[in-house]
Every structure is written in C-alpha cells, then in structure tokens.
Amino acid sequence: MRTEPARLCTTDADYKRFGIAKGNPQPFEDDMRSPGGKGSFEWWYTDANYDDGTTVVAIWFTKNYFDVEGPAWPTVDIEITEKDGTRINHRMQGPKGVPLKKSGTACDVNIEGNTIRYVDGTYQLHYDDGSIQYDVTMTPTMPMWRPDCGIWLFGEGSREIEYGWFVPCPTARIEGRLVVNGVERKLTGKGYHDHNWGYTGIQNMLNHWYWGRAQVGDYTVIAVQNVAEKKYGYKSLPVFMIAKDGKILNDDSSSVKIERFETHINSFTKKFMDDVLVYTQTVSPDEEYVVKFVRKRDIMPRSLLEVVSPAKRFLAKLVRMNPTYMRVMGDVTVTVKRNGKTDTVAREGLWEQYFMGSNKLATIEGVTYPLSD
C-alpha cells in the first residue's frame, strides 16, 4: 500500500506561508485559528500542579469536546484532582451552533463568562458555575514556544490537511483561588498552557499520541510522540523540548529516540498502554538528555464517544471507532549529561494517551509493539 507524506513544517517557505517568524513566537498565534464550526476542532488547554497537592485541568473548546463533525458548541471543562485522588469534573457550555469569535490580537476566549485571556504578558483564567469558582493568574517563566512552525501537514496537493499546536506557557507560576462548594483555598504552584487546532477530524491524521510535560527541578520538559494514521504509514512525529532556568537547552525533534516498555492492555480503554516511556536526545558523546515517564495512576479515563449524540455513538460503534483518552500521573526522571557532568532529578508529572484509532495494539512505522510478558 502506498503511503502519503506527513511532516512537521520547518522550511523558510513554511514560515512565510503561515505568516510566522522562525524562533520568535508571538501572542497573536494563540488567538482562535479555526472557523469554530463543523469540520474543525480547537481547544486551549491549561493544567496546574499546586503546592498543596491539588491538580486542576481547565480546557476551553470551540466544540462539544472532540465532536469535530458536530456544530459549534463552545464548552469549558474543569477537572480537579485532590491530593487523595478524589476527582471533581464539571463543565459549562455556550449556545449550540454559535461559534466563538476571534479576538484579532491574542488569546481572549469567553464561554458563558468563563474566560482565558492574555493580559500584559500573563494569562488570566476564570471559571464559575455556582459550585466551583477558579480564578488564577499564570505568569510564564520562559518564553512562548512551538516546535519549528508548530504545524504538521498530512498528504499533499489537494489532499493536504493541517494540524497545529502552539505552547504559549511551557511553564508558569500560578497564583489564585479555588472555591468548591463554598470552601475557599488559596493556590500557588506551577502550570502549563497549550493550544491545538485543525480543519478535519484528528482521526483522519493521527492514530494516537503520548503527550507529556513536567517541571522537574530546574528543568522544563515537553515530550510527545504523535503517530500518524495508517495512510501515512503510522509515521512517528515526535516533539522534544528541554529547558533549564527558562532557557532552552535542546528542542530538535528530528532526532529524538522514543522507547516504550511494560506494554499491556488497559482495563478501561481495552487498548495498549505503556507504563514506561523513555525519550533520549543524543547530541554528541558529551551531550545527552534522557526523560523517563513511569506511570503510577490514571486520573481521567474517558471514552470520547461519551460526548457525542446516541445516534453518532451507534454509527461509530458500527464502524468500530473507539476513541479514548487517558490522563496519567507518575514519576518523571530527567538525566542531563553536559560538559563532563551528569545531573539527574525526579518529580511527579502529568501526561496523556489520546487514541483516535480502533486498533488494539500500537503500530509505528511498520512495527507492531508486543505486549509485555
């Protein structure tokens, strides 16, 4: 079977085409990028790990979550995970069929009064549904970032389709307040914000991905493995960035090696899950970066068929579609070898598996990964 190309945009012509500058991301890139209606997707994702052990993930969607073929239906979702593992998940939605509007400058998303806004170099988050109030300020501690253009192209010519990803806050200090059922707490911690968009269903481009980010000691890490769909040869499209004290040490995604270990079938998704992921970036015999993720617990297992209508759910099952999402907490270890010295630090981190395909096992560039014994 002939496969079609899939690539990250890296050339001067690519930068000119998308109207962005190499190595100089700007706030306007975090404005709304899609039409916001049928046949597109877009979301602004934030997560925060607070000093008291609380984790909060808040996401603003242009649609009803991942319902690409559905109408515009702005949705904001907040998930709170307490230190003891207790999980609270709420959402609010705007009018069905009414798309969000671009700001024309920078991020300014408002869904029923719940907002994420870029204000004077910070991000202001506000959520209030009566029982949960969440008001925080994210102050970036390193510049905005994207891997090259931050846009991948699948296919060519008239068949070309686009997927975009931008990281306005690779890491940030967060301060604010959270109120749950009248009980208020002050929050301080560290967080992250990124932005995804596209003009067709993700399942038409990608089979699955692992996405991870962590603040480990003085290091900030973003490590991703996107795996393209079958028609693109299940091509691996990795992303890797490591920074120290707010300055990037390496973000060359083209040569990172990714290894998966302790693969098994997850009891919720009924698909493969790798308990250990290792990203290795070898620059020279004297410069190497290794990031290891070890899964400890799942905090958000979800079938993405939950968010579509019963009719669409029925049709999806007929054609054996089974999109699933799993957010994971675990240990992240960073080992850096530079200038004759080796530094190893570890901390708890957060990552996810998003599976668009229907296959039970992972196939990457012609290799199907076996289950562990």
Secondary structure, DSSP 8 states (H G I E B T S, - for coil): -----EEE--SHHHHHHHT--TT---GGGGS--S-SSTT-EEEEEEEEEETTS-EEEEEEESSSTT-TTS----EEEEEEE-TTS-EEEEEEE--TT------SSS-EEEETTEEEEEETTEEEEEEESSSEEEEEEEEESS--B-STTSEEEES-GGG-EEEEEEEEEEEEEEEEEEEETTEEEEEEEEEEEEEEEESS-GGGTEEEEEEEEEEETTEEEEEEEEEE-GGGTT-EEEEEEEEETTEEEE--GGG-EEEEEEEEE-TTTSSEEEEEEEEEEEEETTEEEEEEEEEEEES--EEGGGGS-HHHHHHHHHTT---EEEEEEEEEEEEEEETTEEEEEEEEEEEEEEE-S--SS-EETTEE-----
